[in-house]
Amino acid sequence: MKKLLFIIIIAMITLTGCKKDKGEPTIVQVDKEESEGTEKTDEIEEPIDAPVQKGIPSPLSGIYAAEELVNQRIVAVMFDNHPRARWQAGLKDAEIVFEFPVEAPYTRYLGLYLINSPESIGPIRSSRPYFVTKVLEFDAVYARVGGSEQAKADIRKFKIADIDGLTSSSKVFWRKSHKKAPNNLYSSIEVIRETQKERGYNLTGSYEGFKFYTADTNIEGYTANSVLINYIQNNTTKYVYDSDKKVYNREKDGKLHIDESDESVITAKNIIIQEAKIRVIDNEGRLDVGLVGEGNGKYITNGVGMDIKWKKDSRDSKTYYYDINGNEIQLNPGNTWIQIVDINPSIIIE
């Protein structure tokens, strides 16, 4: 009887010890990743490091390249943009391109080269004083063929490192048969640099470049997926944003602007529209373009635009571009097209 009572007491103690507290949950929650077989860890995931850039950044584009390329002197090329000159060769390799109005209804390009060396550049055409101002600003070697009397006087006055097609041999500039003169004069960056050395011009320049973001950055502003600039009559420049490639495809006078060298579409990572006072100064329709002073403009990149101001103190000083708060703007790494337009231009941005 005592033995039976002892067994009953032990069983009651065991059952009582197995009961859960009222506050203890009856269902255990399992982490989803654990339930899918992923091992849970207490380690913090480290951020992925950005790829290491080789070389140093170009002050013209922010693109990294070998130091010996970045430290050489800029070459500025005067491009013809007459309809009979199209399309041009080597424009896709310029880190900066300026488009200026010349005698109506045409425009002309000035391409700046530092880290790229296209085998074919052209057609090359004559200079104007406002192009000389930009060459001075970047202390560049200047490849051109002739120019207005004032432009030639300025080149002599400021002792520009000048390589003129009118006074150079056919080894430096040559004509191609697929176009008619005067819209068919070409050269190459390598030949221009060799000529630079032969003539004893400085191999490095003195100038101040642009500021760049360290990585591709979206700016704040208004939508700018399409940018149409009406210069005069049927002379238009248009940019259409490619959101996949994050660049703008360029159009000239309603047609895709392609590079003659490989028939690729010319693109722009950055677009600057700079308003300047423009007036006709002679019977030939030549222009005076007010690049010294200050004015309004726009900066456009990655499908977004913002209003800016510009300021330039002298012909050989840097042109500074500022946001509405007075801070110097930064550009995205890549090439830049700078559109010089008259004050209150005809522009459609959508």
C-alpha positions, 0 to 999 in steps of 0.5 A, spaced: 500 500 500 505 504 501 509 502 495 503 504 491 502 511 494 509 513 493 508 511 485 502 515 485 505 521 488 511 521 484 507 521 477 503 527 480 510 531 481 512 529 474 506 531 470 506 538 474 513 539 472 511 538 465 506 544 465 507 550 461 506 557 464 500 561 462 505 566 459 509 562 455 507 562 448 505 555 445 507 557 438 515 558 436 516 563 431 521 561 426 525 566 422 523 566 414 530 565 412 532 560 417 525 556 415 528 556 408 535 553 410 539 560 410 543 560 416 542 566 420 549 570 422 550 575 427 555 578 423 554 585 419 554 585 412 560 590 409 558 595 404 561 593 397 567 597 395 567 601 389 572 599 384 578 602 384 580 607 379 586 607 375 590 613 374 588 620 375 581 624 373 581 628 367 580 636 369 576 636 363 571 630 364 573 627 371 574 620 367 580 617 370 586 615 365 594 614 365 597 620 369 602 622 363 595 623 359 592 627 364 598 631 365 599 633 357 597 639 354 590 640 351 589 640 344 583 645 341 580 643 334 576 648 330 570 644 327 567 646 321 559 645 322 557 647 315 551 642 312 557 640 307 562 638 312 557 633 316 558 629 319 565 630 323 570 625 325 573 625 332 567 629 336 565 623 340 572 623 343 572 630 345 571 631 353 568 638 352 565 641 346 563 648 345 557 650 340 557 657 338 553 661 333 558 664 327 555 667 321 548 666 320 545 661 320 551 656 322 554 654 328 561 651 329 564 647 334 571 647 338 573 640 341 578 639 347 582 633 347 586 631 353 586 623 354 583 621 347 587 621 341 582 620 335 586 618 328 581 622 324 579 629 326 575 634 322 573 637 317 577 643 320 575 650 319 577 657 321 577 661 327 573 667 330 575 671 336 570 668 341 574 661 340 580 664 341 578 666 348 576 659 350 583 657 347 586 662 352 582 659 358 584 652 357 591 654 355 591 649 349 594 648 342 590 650 337 588 647 331 585 651 325 585 653 318 585 661 317 580 665 321 577 672 321 582 678 321 581 679 329 582 672 330 588 672 327 590 678 330 588 675 337 592 669 336 598 673 335 597 678 341 596 672 346 602 668 343 597 662 342 600 655 341 598 655 334 597 650 328 594 653 322 592 649 316 594 655 311 601 655 313 602 648 315 604 642 310 600 636 308 603 632 313 599 636 318 593 637 315 590 634 309 584 634 304 579 628 303 576 626 297 569 624 299 567 632 301 569 638 297 573 644 299 573 648 303 569 643 307 574 637 307 580 639 311 583 633 316 588 632 321 589 627 327 591 628 334 597 625 334 600 629 328 598 635 332 602 633 338 608 631 334 607 638 331 607 641 337 613 638 339 617 640 333 615 647 334 617 648 341 611 649 344 610 647 351 608 640 353 603 642 359 598 647 360 596 652 365 588 652 367 583 650 372 578 645 370 571 643 372 569 640 379 566 633 378 562 628 383 566 622 385 561 617 382 554 618 377 550 623 381 542 625 380 541 632 381 535 636 384 531 640 379 526 640 373 525 634 368 529 635 362 528 628 358 528 632 351 532 639 350 531 643 344 535 649 342 533 653 336 539 657 334 536 661 328 531 659 322 532 651 321 539 651 325 537 647 331 540 642 336 536 637 340 538 632 346 534 626 347 535 622 354 537 615 354 535 613 361 538 606 360 545 609 358 544 615 362 546 619 356 543 624 351 543 622 344 545 628 340 541 631 334 543 636 329 538 640 324 533 634 326 538 628 324 541 624 329 548 627 330 553 621 328 561 621 328 564 620 321 569 615 324 565 609 326 558 612 325 556 612 332 551 616 335 554 622 339 552 623 346 553 627 352 553 626 359 553 633 361 549 639 357 551 646 359 547 652 356 550 659 357 547 665 355 551 671 352 550 677 349 551 676 341 551 682 336 553 682 329 559 687 328 560 687 320 557 686 313 560 679 313 555 677 319 561 676 324 559 676 331 561 679 337 560 674 343 560 676 350 564 671 354 567 676 359 562 678 365 556 674 367 550 671 365 544 666 366 544 658 364 542 651 365 546 645 367 542 638 365 544 631 366 541 624 368 534 627 365 534 633 370 536 640 369 537 646 374 538 654 373 545 656 374 549 663 373 556 663 370 562 668 371 568 670 367 573 675 369 577 676 363 579 672 357 584 667 359 580 666 366 576 660 368 568 660 366 565 659 373 558 656 373 554 656 380 547 654 382 542 658 385 545 658 392 552 661 389 556 654 389 560 652 384 556 646 380 559 639 380 559 635 373 558 628 373 564 624 370 563 624 362 563 628 356 560 635 356 557 639 351 557 647 352 551 650 348 553 658 347 546 662 346 544 669 345 540 672 351 533 669 352 534 664 347 529 659 344 529 653 348 524 647 349 526 643 355 521 637 357 
